[in-house]
């Protein structure tokens, strides 16, 4: 009964088997392997972007930080939400790779309000040579609270950034979960909505450790390559990254795994709702924030359930405590049923 994180789940067997196959013989290093050539072509096909620049890194932090460094200047600030992964969970890596550029949180939600963004990016007489200058917009899809921007919402935000002369980056650590929930195409959720670069996640959705950084403007290709090398994220034995991504994309495995984790969350949400849980917001992908009575949390944790709880199981039984639940693609339905039975008491 593990609901702490989709980072904690196993890699899909197809991914590990692909890495084993890639371990045979010799392959050119530093991204010049034949598998990467196929991966690049496949991602361009998936995104309907024949000129897109495609590179691989091993972590989401590297993908986000290097992408934003490529899109910005050190004297600029990146606009994001207060709970954005780049703001809360990457130990100032974006600022480090950006050459000490700033992050500028907008509003107090996991989704950016267009009016607040327009005000923040619109400039003012107070912005002088002494001030941090406006820079890129970065949005997270799905958000850290499990919500999803519609394609229209993305287009609205990206247009605000564009009018300010700035690009838009999409942190897609859970890109596939958002995509299958919306039922749209990757192109519709990215460049057709005005997104300039995307961190396309694989690690949380069944890979060992690989993320793609995709720029829809080929002029950014060389700069990203230099930043990746200088930032110590260019793998010499790159074929093991390529092999993961190729297997992830093959036969739409990436979509199938996202559908599984989203469906598991749907079952969990339905069961918790029947038990009287209150939700921070209606779950849309594979993340859920729910408040349950402390007594229920105590039973669950004593039975071995693992998830993040805001508070202690010690105290009055009827106090409502919020928790975060994340469903991984590999989570058996039987474990969800067991969890709900224990919660019911």
C-alpha positions as CSV (number, residue, x, y, z in Angstrom):
1,X,0.0,0.0,0.0
2,X,2.5,2.5,-1.2
3,X,1.1,5.9,-2.1
4,X,4.0,8.2,-1.3
5,X,5.4,8.9,-4.7
6,X,5.5,7.6,-8.3
7,X,9.3,8.0,-8.0
8,X,9.3,5.0,-5.7
9,X,7.7,2.5,-8.1
10,X,9.6,0.0,-10.3
11,X,10.7,0.5,-13.8
12,X,8.5,-1.3,-16.4
13,X,10.1,-4.6,-17.6
14,X,10.2,-3.3,-21.2
15,X,12.4,-0.5,-20.0
16,X,14.9,-2.6,-18.1
17,X,15.0,-5.2,-20.9
18,X,15.8,-2.5,-23.4
19,X,18.7,-1.4,-21.3
20,X,20.0,-4.9,-21.1
21,X,19.8,-5.2,-24.9
22,X,21.6,-1.9,-25.3
23,X,24.4,-3.3,-23.1
24,X,25.6,-5.6,-25.9
25,X,28.6,-4.6,-28.0
26,X,29.7,-1.1,-28.7
27,X,27.9,2.2,-29.4
28,X,29.0,5.7,-30.1
29,X,29.1,7.8,-27.0
30,X,27.6,11.2,-26.0
31,X,24.3,10.9,-27.8
32,X,25.7,9.7,-31.1
33,X,24.3,6.2,-30.7
34,X,21.9,4.8,-33.3
35,X,19.1,4.4,-30.7
36,X,19.2,8.2,-30.0
37,X,18.7,8.8,-33.7
38,X,15.5,6.7,-33.6
39,X,14.4,8.4,-30.4
40,X,14.8,11.9,-31.9
41,X,12.8,10.9,-34.9
42,X,10.1,9.3,-32.8
43,X,9.6,12.3,-30.5
44,X,9.5,14.6,-33.5
45,X,6.8,12.4,-34.9
46,X,4.8,12.3,-31.6
47,X,5.0,16.1,-31.2
48,X,4.4,16.7,-35.0
49,X,7.5,18.9,-34.9
50,X,10.0,17.8,-37.6
51,X,12.5,20.5,-36.7
52,X,12.3,20.1,-32.9
53,X,15.5,19.8,-30.9
54,X,15.5,16.7,-28.7
55,X,18.1,15.9,-26.0
56,X,18.1,13.5,-23.1
57,X,19.2,13.9,-19.5
58,X,18.8,11.6,-16.5
59,X,16.8,13.8,-14.1
60,X,13.9,16.2,-14.0
61,X,16.0,18.7,-12.2
62,X,18.5,18.8,-15.0
63,X,15.8,19.0,-17.6
64,X,14.1,21.9,-16.0
65,X,17.2,23.8,-15.0
66,X,19.1,23.4,-18.3
67,X,16.0,24.3,-20.3
68,X,15.3,27.4,-18.3
69,X,19.0,28.4,-18.5
70,X,18.8,28.1,-22.2
71,X,15.7,30.3,-22.4
72,X,16.8,33.0,-20.0
73,X,19.6,35.5,-19.2
74,X,21.2,35.7,-15.7
75,X,19.6,39.1,-15.1
76,X,16.1,37.8,-15.7
77,X,13.5,36.2,-13.5
78,X,11.4,33.1,-14.3
79,X,7.7,33.3,-13.5
80,X,6.2,30.3,-11.9
81,X,3.8,29.3,-9.1
82,X,4.9,29.2,-5.4
83,X,4.6,25.4,-5.3
84,X,6.4,24.8,-8.6
85,X,8.9,22.1,-8.4
86,X,11.6,24.5,-9.7
87,X,10.7,26.8,-6.7
88,X,10.3,24.3,-3.9
89,X,12.1,21.1,-4.7
90,X,15.2,21.7,-6.7
91,X,17.6,23.2,-4.2
92,X,18.1,26.3,-6.3
93,X,19.4,24.3,-9.2
94,X,17.5,26.4,-11.7
95,X,19.1,29.6,-10.3
96,X,22.5,27.9,-10.3
97,X,22.3,26.8,-14.0
98,X,20.7,30.2,-14.9
99,X,23.8,32.0,-13.6
100,X,22.0,33.3,-10.5
101,X,18.8,34.3,-12.3
102,X,15.8,34.6,-10.0
103,X,12.5,32.8,-9.7
104,X,9.4,35.0,-9.3
105,X,6.4,33.1,-7.8
106,X,3.0,34.4,-9.1
107,X,-0.1,34.2,-6.9
108,X,-0.7,31.6,-4.2
109,X,-2.0,28.6,-6.2
110,X,-0.6,25.6,-8.1
111,X,-2.1,27.1,-11.3
112,X,-1.1,30.6,-12.5
113,X,-3.9,33.1,-12.7
114,X,-3.6,34.9,-16.1
115,X,-4.5,38.3,-14.6
116,X,-1.8,38.0,-12.0
117,X,0.7,36.8,-14.6
118,X,-0.1,39.7,-17.0
119,X,0.5,42.2,-14.1
120,X,3.7,40.5,-13.2
121,X,5.1,40.3,-16.7
122,X,3.6,43.5,-18.0
123,X,6.5,45.6,-16.7
124,X,6.3,48.9,-14.9
125,X,8.2,52.2,-14.6
126,X,9.8,50.7,-11.5
127,X,11.7,48.2,-13.6
128,X,15.1,49.8,-14.3
129,X,18.7,48.8,-14.7
130,X,18.6,48.1,-11.0
131,X,15.9,45.5,-11.2
132,X,15.6,41.9,-12.2
133,X,14.3,41.9,-15.7
134,X,11.2,39.9,-16.9
135,X,12.1,36.4,-18.2
136,X,10.5,33.1,-19.2
137,X,7.2,31.6,-17.9
138,X,7.4,28.1,-16.5
139,X,4.2,26.1,-15.9
140,X,3.8,22.5,-14.6
141,X,1.6,20.0,-16.3
142,X,0.1,18.2,-14.3
143,X,0.6,20.5,-11.4
144,X,2.2,19.7,-8.0
145,X,-1.3,19.5,-6.6
146,X,-2.6,17.1,-9.3
147,X,-4.5,19.6,-11.4
148,X,-4.3,20.0,-15.1
149,X,-4.2,23.1,-17.4
150,X,-6.5,22.8,-20.4
151,X,-4.9,23.5,-23.7
152,X,-6.8,26.8,-23.8
153,X,-5.4,27.8,-20.4
154,X,-1.9,27.0,-21.6
155,X,-2.4,29.1,-24.7
156,X,-3.7,32.0,-22.6
157,X,-0.7,32.0,-20.3
158,X,1.8,31.5,-23.2
159,X,0.2,34.4,-25.1
160,X,0.7,36.7,-22.1
161,X,4.4,35.6,-22.0
162,X,4.7,36.1,-25.7
163,X,3.3,39.6,-25.6
164,X,5.9,40.4,-23.0
165,X,8.6,39.1,-25.4
166,X,9.3,35.9,-23.3
167,X,9.1,32.2,-24.0
168,X,7.2,29.5,-22.1
169,X,8.6,26.4,-20.6
170,X,6.5,23.4,-19.6
171,X,7.6,21.2,-16.8
172,X,6.2,17.8,-17.9
173,X,7.4,15.5,-15.2
174,X,3.9,14.0,-15.4
175,X,3.3,15.0,-19.0
176,X,1.7,11.7,-20.0
177,X,-0.7,11.7,-17.0
178,X,-2.0,15.2,-18.1
179,X,-2.1,14.2,-21.8
180,X,-4.3,11.1,-21.4
181,X,-6.6,13.0,-18.9
182,X,-7.2,15.8,-21.5
183,X,-7.4,13.4,-24.4
184,X,-5.5,15.8,-26.6
185,X,-2.3,15.4,-28.7
186,X,1.2,16.4,-27.5
187,X,1.3,19.1,-30.1
188,X,-2.0,20.6,-28.9
189,X,-0.7,20.7,-25.3
190,X,2.7,22.3,-26.3
191,X,3.8,24.2,-29.3
192,X,0.3,24.7,-30.8
193,X,-0.6,26.4,-27.4
194,X,2.5,28.5,-27.5
195,X,5.0,26.4,-25.5
196,X,8.6,26.9,-26.6
197,X,10.3,24.1,-24.6
198,X,9.1,21.1,-22.6
199,X,10.7,18.8,-20.1
200,X,9.1,15.5,-21.1
201,X,9.1,13.1,-18.2
202,X,9.8,9.4,-18.1
203,X,11.1,8.7,-14.7
204,X,7.8,9.0,-12.8
205,X,6.0,6.9,-15.4
206,X,8.0,3.7,-15.5
207,X,11.5,4.6,-16.6
208,X,14.7,4.0,-14.6
209,X,15.8,7.6,-15.1
210,X,15.4,9.6,-18.3
211,X,13.8,12.9,-19.3
212,X,13.7,14.5,-22.7
213,X,14.2,18.2,-23.2
214,X,12.5,19.4,-26.4
215,X,12.9,22.8,-28.0
216,X,10.5,23.7,-30.8
217,X,13.0,26.4,-32.0
218,X,16.0,24.7,-33.5
219,X,18.1,27.8,-32.9
220,X,18.4,26.7,-29.3
221,X,20.1,23.4,-30.1
222,X,23.7,24.3,-29.8
223,X,23.3,26.4,-26.7
224,X,21.6,23.6,-24.9
225,X,24.3,21.2,-25.9
226,X,26.9,23.5,-24.5
227,X,25.0,24.0,-21.3
228,X,24.3,20.3,-20.8
229,X,28.0,19.5,-21.2
230,X,29.2,22.3,-19.0
231,X,26.6,21.3,-16.4
232,X,28.0,17.7,-16.3
233,X,24.8,16.2,-17.7
234,X,26.1,14.8,-21.0
235,X,26.3,11.0,-20.5
236,X,29.2,9.3,-22.2
237,X,27.4,6.0,-22.3
238,X,24.3,7.8,-23.5
239,X,22.8,4.6,-25.1
240,X,21.3,3.7,-21.7
241,X,19.3,6.8,-21.7
242,X,18.3,6.3,-25.3
243,X,17.3,2.7,-24.8
244,X,15.0,3.7,-22.0
245,X,13.3,6.4,-24.0
246,X,12.9,4.2,-27.1
247,X,11.2,1.5,-25.1
248,X,9.1,4.0,-23.2
249,X,7.7,5.4,-26.5
250,X,7.4,2.0,-28.3
251,X,3.8,0.9,-28.9
252,X,2.6,3.9,-26.8
253,X,3.8,2.3,-23.6
254,X,4.1,5.8,-22.1
255,X,0.4,6.5,-22.6
256,X,-0.6,3.0,-21.4
257,X,1.3,3.5,-18.1
258,X,-0.2,6.9,-17.5
259,X,-3.7,5.6,-18.1
260,X,-3.0,2.9,-15.5
261,X,-1.8,5.3,-12.8
262,X,-4.7,7.7,-13.5
263,X,-7.2,4.9,-13.4
264,X,-5.8,3.7,-10.1
265,X,-6.2,7.2,-8.7
266,X,-9.8,7.2,-9.9
267,X,-10.5,4.0,-7.9
268,X,-8.8,5.5,-4.8
269,X,-10.7,8.7,-5.1
270,X,-14.0,7.0,-5.6
271,X,-13.4,4.9,-2.5
272,X,-12.2,7.7,-0.3
273,X,-15.2,9.8,-1.4
274,X,-17.5,7.0,-0.2
275,X,-15.8,7.1,3.1
276,X,-16.5,10.8,3.5
277,X,-13.1,12.2,2.6
278,X,-12.8,15.9,1.6
279,X,-10.6,16.7,-1.3
280,X,-8.4,19.8,-1.7
281,X,-9.5,19.7,-5.3
282,X,-11.1,17.2,-7.6
283,X,-8.3,14.7,-8.7
284,X,-7.5,14.9,-12.4
285,X,-4.3,12.8,-12.8
286,X,-2.5,10.5,-10.4
287,X,-2.2,12.8,-7.4
288,X,-4.8,13.3,-4.7
289,X,-4.9,15.5,-1.6
290,X,-7.5,14.3,0.8
291,X,-8.5,15.0,4.4
292,X,-9.4,12.0,6.6
293,X,-10.1,11.6,10.3
294,X,-7.0,11.0,12.4
295,X,-8.3,7.6,13.5
296,X,-8.5,6.5,9.9
297,X,-4.9,7.6,9.3
298,X,-3.8,5.8,12.4
299,X,-5.4,2.5,11.2
300,X,-3.8,2.9,7.8
301,X,-0.4,3.6,9.0
302,X,-0.4,0.8,11.6
303,X,-1.3,-1.5,8.8
304,X,1.7,-0.4,6.8
305,X,0.2,2.2,4.4
306,X,2.9,4.6,3.1
307,X,1.9,8.2,2.1
308,X,2.7,11.8,3.2
309,X,0.6,13.0,6.1
310,X,0.3,16.6,7.2
311,X,0.3,16.1,11.0
312,X,0.7,13.3,13.5
313,X,-1.5,10.2,14.1
314,X,-1.3,11.1,17.8
315,X,-4.3,13.1,19.0
316,X,-8.1,13.3,18.9
317,X,-9.6,10.7,16.6
318,X,-12.0,12.9,14.8
319,X,-9.5,15.6,13.7
320,X,-9.3,15.9,10.0
321,X,-5.8,15.6,8.6
322,X,-4.7,16.2,5.0
323,X,-2.5,13.7,3.2
324,X,-1.1,13.4,-0.3
325,X,-1.6,10.2,-2.2
326,X,0.2,9.3,-5.5
327,X,-0.6,6.3,-7.6
328,X,2.1,4.6,-9.6
329,X,1.5,2.6,-12.8
330,X,2.4,-0.6,-11.0
331,X,0.1,-0.3,-8.0
332,X,-2.2,-3.4,-8.0
333,X,-6.0,-2.7,-7.7
334,X,-6.0,-5.2,-4.9
335,X,-3.8,-2.9,-2.8
336,X,-6.3,-0.1,-3.3
337,X,-9.1,-2.3,-2.2
338,X,-7.1,-3.4,0.8
339,X,-6.3,0.2,1.7
340,X,-9.9,1.3,1.5
341,X,-11.1,-1.7,3.6
342,X,-8.6,-0.8,6.3
343,X,-9.6,2.9,6.1
344,X,-13.3,1.9,6.5
345,X,-12.4,0.0,9.7
